[in-house]
Amino acid sequence: MEQIETETAIMVADGHPERRREAFFGRLKGPKLRQHQAALIANRLPALRLDLTMPPPAALSALYASPKERFRLEIGFGGGEHLLHRSGEDLACGFIGVEPFVNGMAKLLSALEAAPRDNLRLFDDDAALLLDWLPAASLDAVDLLYPDPWPKKRHFKRRFVNTKNLDRIARVLKPGGYFRFASDIDTYVNWTLRHVGDHSAFIWTAARPADWQTPFAGWPGTRYEAKAIREGRPPAYLTFQRV
Ligand SMILES: C[S@@+](CC[C@H](N)C(=O)[O-])C[C@H]1O[C@@H](n2cnc3c(N)ncnc32)[C@H](O)[C@@H]1O
């Protein structure tokens, strides 16, 4: 398996500044794709993938075949189980799913073959790049579900939640929009509460313990979560609102 340690920030190519991956430190590839999965990546993904070399549309509805009333982004969808569930239950919502791990993307594309839908667009690279491309105040919700935990202290700086990414999420959320975060790793939950608590754009909506101990409404679970629960790590479900 290929372990990619990605470089940060800005590089200059052909005299033009070009951003490289900044917030992604995981694996881009796992086991070799089966032939059919590779064909889906080659043939199906291009029509669904957002092209960040193009200017973003003024209104996100333009990204979909029919107009949408709401827009929701899921960062790091893994095998896509949660994204498929949510996009299937709310057809008036335009979804964007981001997952750089090619095997996860292939899994979602396989599921879409059986259950195609016109309210889903995809991006297969670092979500930070997409967040910088999206128009300001364009999303109703951003989901970050079981982000890579990076439990060792020396790796905390690789966590997706940091001040810069919170600035990015704050910029793209509409006032009143939601940022949802779930994790089974205590230190990441506390880390997120501290970082978001220090950020002036968000408030934590919880009033009592049950609010963060109970899954989000309509929650279908995720594969990663099932493993965490099996292994005795109860998750926390944090909902923040863009002020
Ligand atoms: C622990 S997995 C959780 C997957 C899924 N959300 C779940 O709950 O089953 C975290 C996922 O986030 C993805 N990821 C990590 N950094 C990312 C980034 N900067 N942008 C988008 N996705 C990212 C990884 O490739 C991985 O699939």
Ligand as a Chemical Component Dictionary entry (heavy atoms), coordinates in Angstrom:
data_LIG
# 
_chem_comp.id                   LIG 
_chem_comp.type                 NON-POLYMER 
_chem_comp.pdbx_formal_charge   0 
_chem_comp.three_letter_code    LIG 
# 
loop_
_chem_comp_atom.comp_id 
_chem_comp_atom.atom_id 
_chem_comp_atom.alt_atom_id 
_chem_comp_atom.type_symbol 
_chem_comp_atom.charge 
_chem_comp_atom.model_Cartn_x 
_chem_comp_atom.model_Cartn_y 
_chem_comp_atom.model_Cartn_z 
_chem_comp_atom.pdbx_ordinal 
LIG C1  C1  C 0  -11.162 7.435  9.107 1  
LIG S1  S1  S 1  -11.788 7.637  7.496 2  
LIG C2  C2  C 0  -13.531 7.832  7.759 3  
LIG C3  C3  C 0  -14.345 7.591  6.529 4  
LIG C4  C4  C 0  -15.859 7.798  6.680 5  
LIG N1  N1  N 0  -16.166 9.186  6.954 6  
LIG C5  C5  C 0  -16.445 6.893  7.734 7  
LIG O1  O1  O 0  -16.859 7.388  8.790 8  
LIG O2  O2  O -1 -16.504 5.652  7.496 9  
LIG C6  C6  C 0  -11.284 9.292  7.050 10 
LIG C7  C7  C 0  -11.361 9.578  5.556 11 
LIG O3  O3  O 0  -11.030 10.948 5.308 12 
LIG C8  C8  C 0  -10.287 11.023 4.109 13 
LIG N2  N2  N 0  -9.495  12.277 4.151 14 
LIG C9  C9  C 0  -8.390  12.512 4.887 15 
LIG N3  N3  N 0  -7.920  13.754 4.672 16 
LIG C10 C10 C 0  -8.770  14.325 3.763 17 
LIG C11 C11 C 0  -8.796  15.588 3.110 18 
LIG N4  N4  N 0  -7.863  16.522 3.345 19 
LIG N5  N5  N 0  -9.791  15.833 2.236 20 
LIG C12 C12 C 0  -10.741 14.896 1.997 21 
LIG N6  N6  N 0  -10.750 13.666 2.569 22 
LIG C13 C13 C 0  -9.776  13.386 3.447 23 
LIG C14 C14 C 0  -9.460  9.754  4.094 24 
LIG O4  O4  O 0  -9.046  9.393  2.784 25 
LIG C15 C15 C 0  -10.382 8.737  4.728 26 
LIG O5  O5  O 0  -11.123 8.018  3.776 27 
# 
loop_
_chem_comp_bond.comp_id 
_chem_comp_bond.atom_id_1 
_chem_comp_bond.atom_id_2 
_chem_comp_bond.value_order 
_chem_comp_bond.pdbx_ordinal 
LIG C1  S1  SING 1  
LIG S1  C2  SING 2  
LIG S1  C6  SING 3  
LIG C2  C3  SING 4  
LIG C3  C4  SING 5  
LIG C4  N1  SING 6  
LIG C4  C5  SING 7  
LIG C5  O1  DOUB 8  
LIG C5  O2  SING 9  
LIG C6  C7  SING 10 
LIG C7  O3  SING 11 
LIG C7  C15 SING 12 
LIG O3  C8  SING 13 
LIG C8  N2  SING 14 
LIG C8  C14 SING 15 
LIG N2  C9  SING 16 
LIG N2  C13 SING 17 
LIG C9  N3  DOUB 18 
LIG N3  C10 SING 19 
LIG C10 C11 SING 20 
LIG C10 C13 DOUB 21 
LIG C11 N4  SING 22 
LIG C11 N5  DOUB 23 
LIG N5  C12 SING 24 
LIG C12 N6  DOUB 25 
LIG N6  C13 SING 26 
LIG C14 O4  SING 27 
LIG C14 C15 SING 28 
LIG C15 O5  SING 29 
# 
